Amino acid sequence: MRVVIVEDEALASERLKKMVLSYDKDIEILAQLESVEDSINWFSKNTHPDLIFLDIHLEDDLSFAIFDKIKVSSPVIFTTAFDEYAIKAFKLKSIDYLLKPISQEELNTALKKYMEMTGEKNTGRDFHLLYDLIVKKENYRERFSVKVGQKIKSFSVRDVSYFKSESGFTTAYLNDGKTFCLDSSLDNLSKELNPADFFRINRQMLVSLDSIKEVHILSTSRLKLDITPAPDEDALVSIDRGPSFKKWLEGKKE
């Protein structure tokens, strides 16, 4: 069996790969893809696999956007942290899913189910209908509550200029200069916040569109942002995220 894994978190992708091979060491992992853009490029140039493990939230868009660009005939097992409404949708459409964090037992059960379905045509999945259901019911985070001493402070997502990961901690930098330490990682925040309003420019920073005052072109592949309030270090867009950032800045989807 030939498998493709689409997952934007490297550690989660490697963990899933090990779990799949633990189920059957003869399974061939053809590719581990990180984004909608990577997936479209790969599926456009390669023979489609027997099975796809597909994360719902990818860094550059919901993974359903893949099906808007190309026709994918492979069966899909979704890996998701979505809540009950999405799970009901998966069941309704008879699409297998694995709720994160994935256990080996659940993975084995899903693969066994796939094996039992081998040979059946699985091209009738209405991914567009499921995409619409997810998008229409999407609830992005609007507020944060943090403990400060013996008090609880609350602030709106609209008050945040950027989030920064430093020494294992995530800090929210507000427009008024205040800072608050959060429990959430940047990976989780990227999935909880509206992707139209926030973009992860590099591994350490997730910035608000409203906080960006100017974009400086340092080279053909390097961008620097002027953000208010200004961070201690330059806000640089990583080279690999430059093209996606430019599209995001123009309000375009991949």
C-alpha positions in Angstrom: 0.0 0.0 0.0 1.2 3.5 -0.9 0.5 6.3 1.5 0.8 10.1 1.5 0.8 12.2 4.7 -0.4 15.8 4.6 0.4 17.4 7.9 2.0 20.8 8.6 3.6 20.0 12.0 6.8 18.1 11.4 6.8 16.2 14.6 3.2 15.1 14.1 4.0 14.0 10.6 6.9 11.9 11.7 4.9 10.4 14.6 2.1 9.5 12.2 4.6 7.9 9.8 6.1 5.8 12.6 2.6 4.7 13.7 1.6 3.7 10.1 4.8 1.7 9.6 4.3 0.1 13.1 1.0 -1.2 11.7 2.6 -2.6 8.6 6.3 -2.1 7.9 5.7 -2.8 4.2 3.6 0.3 3.7 5.3 2.8 1.4 5.2 6.4 2.5 5.4 8.2 -0.8 5.5 11.8 0.5 5.1 13.9 3.6 3.6 17.2 2.6 3.2 20.4 4.7 0.8 22.7 2.9 -2.0 23.1 0.4 0.5 24.4 -2.1 2.9 21.5 -1.6 0.1 19.0 -2.0 -1.3 20.5 -5.2 2.2 20.5 -6.7 2.8 16.9 -5.6 -0.5 15.5 -6.7 -0.3 17.3 -10.0 3.0 15.6 -10.9 2.8 12.1 -9.3 0.6 9.0 -9.4 -2.0 9.3 -6.6 -1.5 7.0 -3.6 -3.8 4.2 -2.3 -4.5 6.3 0.8 -4.1 9.8 2.1 -3.8 11.0 5.7 -5.0 14.5 5.6 -4.9 17.2 8.3 -7.8 19.6 8.1 -6.0 22.8 9.1 -2.8 23.4 7.1 -0.6 26.5 7.4 -1.8 28.2 4.2 -5.4 27.1 4.2 -7.9 24.4 5.0 -6.9 21.2 3.2 -10.2 21.1 1.4 -8.7 23.8 -0.9 -6.6 21.0 -2.5 -9.7 19.6 -4.0 -10.6 23.0 -5.6 -7.5 22.8 -7.7 -7.1 19.2 -8.6 -9.1 16.0 -8.7 -7.9 13.5 -6.0 -9.4 10.0 -6.3 -7.6 8.5 -3.4 -9.5 7.5 -0.2 -8.8 9.9 2.7 -8.4 9.4 6.4 -8.7 12.9 8.1 -6.6 13.8 11.1 -8.3 16.5 13.0 -8.6 18.4 16.2 -12.1 19.6 15.3 -15.0 19.3 17.6 -18.2 17.3 17.4 -19.9 19.1 14.5 -17.1 18.2 12.2 -17.0 14.6 13.4 -20.7 14.3 12.6 -20.0 15.6 9.1 -17.3 13.0 8.6 -19.6 10.3 9.7 -22.4 11.6 7.5 -20.1 11.4 4.5 -18.7 8.1 5.5 -15.1 9.5 5.7 -12.8 8.0 8.2 -11.2 10.4 10.7 -8.7 10.3 13.5 -9.1 12.7 16.4 -5.9 14.2 17.6 -3.9 13.2 19.6 -3.9 10.0 17.6 -3.5 6.7 19.3 -2.0 3.6 17.7 -5.1 1.6 18.4 -7.3 4.2 16.6 -4.9 4.3 13.7 -4.9 0.5 13.4 -8.7 0.4 13.4 -8.9 3.0 10.6 -6.3 1.2 8.5 -8.2 -2.1 9.0 -11.4 -0.4 7.9 -9.5 0.9 4.8 -8.2 -2.6 4.1 -11.8 -3.9 4.2 -12.8 -1.3 1.7 -9.9 -1.9 -0.7 -11.2 -2.4 -4.2 -14.2 -0.2 -3.7 -14.4 3.1 -5.6 -14.0 6.0 -3.2 -14.5 8.8 -5.7 -17.9 9.9 -4.6 -16.9 11.9 -1.6 -18.5 15.3 -1.7 -15.5 17.2 -0.4 -17.0 20.6 -1.5 -20.1 20.0 0.6 -17.9 19.1 3.6 -15.7 22.1 3.0 -18.7 24.4 3.0 -20.0 22.9 6.2 -16.7 23.4 7.9 -16.2 26.9 6.7 -19.7 28.1 7.6 -19.4 26.7 11.1 -15.9 27.8 11.7 -15.6 29.5 15.0 -12.3 31.4 15.4 -11.0 32.5 18.7 -12.1 36.0 19.7 -10.7 36.5 23.3 -8.0 35.4 25.7 -8.1 35.1 29.4 -4.8 34.9 31.4 -4.0 34.8 35.0 -1.9 37.7 36.3 -1.1 37.2 40.0 -4.4 36.7 41.8 -6.4 38.3 38.9 -7.7 37.2 35.6 -7.1 39.5 32.7 -9.1 39.3 29.5 -8.3 40.9 26.1 -9.7 40.7 22.6 -7.8 39.1 19.6 -8.3 42.5 17.9 -6.0 44.0 20.6 -3.1 41.7 19.6 -0.3 43.1 17.4 1.6 39.8 17.2 2.4 36.6 19.1 6.0 35.5 19.7 7.5 32.2 20.8 10.5 32.7 23.0 12.4 30.1 25.1 9.4 27.7 25.1 6.9 30.3 26.0 4.3 32.2 23.8 3.8 35.9 24.5 1.0 38.1 23.2 2.1 41.6 22.4 -0.8 44.0 22.4 -1.3 47.2 20.5 -1.0 49.3 23.7 2.4 47.8 24.5 1.2 45.3 27.2 2.4 41.7 27.1 0.8 38.5 28.3 2.2 35.0 28.5 -0.1 32.3 27.0 -0.4 28.6 27.4 -1.0 28.0 23.7 1.8 27.3 21.2 2.1 29.1 17.9 1.0 25.9 16.1 -2.3 25.9 18.1 -2.8 29.7 17.7 -2.4 29.4 14.0 -5.3 27.0 13.9 -7.5 29.0 16.4 -7.2 32.4 14.8 -8.8 33.6 11.6 -6.2 33.1 8.8 -7.4 36.2 7.1 -6.2 38.3 10.1 -3.1 36.5 11.3 -0.1 35.0 9.4 2.9 33.1 10.8 5.8 34.9 9.1 8.4 32.5 10.6 8.8 29.9 13.3 8.8 32.5 16.1 6.2 35.1 15.1 2.5 35.2 14.2 1.5 38.7 13.2 -1.7 40.6 12.8 -2.5 42.2 9.4 -3.5 45.4 11.1 -0.2 45.7 12.9 1.8 45.8 9.6 2.7 49.3 8.6 5.2 48.7 5.9 6.8 45.8 4.1 10.5 46.2 3.1 12.0 44.1 0.2 15.5 43.2 1.3 16.0 40.8 -1.6 13.9 38.8 -4.1 13.2 36.3 -1.4 13.5 38.2 1.8 11.0 40.6 3.4 11.1 42.7 6.6 8.0 44.1 8.3 7.5 47.3 10.2 5.1 46.3 13.0 3.5 48.5 15.6 4.5 48.3 18.4 8.0 47.4 17.1 9.5 44.1 18.3 13.0 43.9 19.8 14.2 42.0 16.8 13.5 42.5 13.0 10.2 40.9 11.9 11.5 38.9 9.0 9.3 36.7 6.7 11.1 33.4 6.2 12.1 32.6 2.7 9.8 29.6 2.3 6.8 31.6 3.5 7.4 34.7 1.3 5.1 33.7 -1.6 2.3 32.7 0.7 2.7 35.9 2.7 2.4 38.1 -0.4 -0.8 36.3 -1.4 -2.2 36.6 2.1 -1.3 40.3 2.1 -3.4 40.7 -1.0 -6.3 38.8 0.5 -5.7 35.8 -1.9 -6.0 32.2 -1.1 -3.7 29.5 -2.3 
